[in-house]
Amino acid sequence: MKRFQIRFTPEASRLASRLSPETKKLIKDALKTLQKNPFMGDDLHEELAGFKSFKPKRYRILYAVDEENATIDIYHIGHRRDVYDQFRILLDDLKKPL
């Protein structure tokens, strides 16, 4: 099985940089797991369809898999209490015309 490359959006990179050292280690270990099997995450529904969610402990990694290019694009990382709402807001902001 091929190994997938992980790419971060600027927003996901910013969010990851703000995590505590313990949480960064948890996320890093989760990303290694995803590299081996990117389809482990749960499929999201409704307005978040097309994205997946991987759940290390109380955190969520929201991502999409590009099988053709063997990449995993990380879009959002956060605590389970508000990660989905924050991601919906981010997507809505991106859809607004300039």
Secondary structure, DSSP 8 states (H G I E B T S, - for coil): ----EEEE-HHHHHHHHTS-HHHHHHHHHHHHHHHH-TT-SEE--GGGTT-EEE--TTEEEEEEEETTTTEEEEEEEEETTTHHHHHHHHHHHHHS--
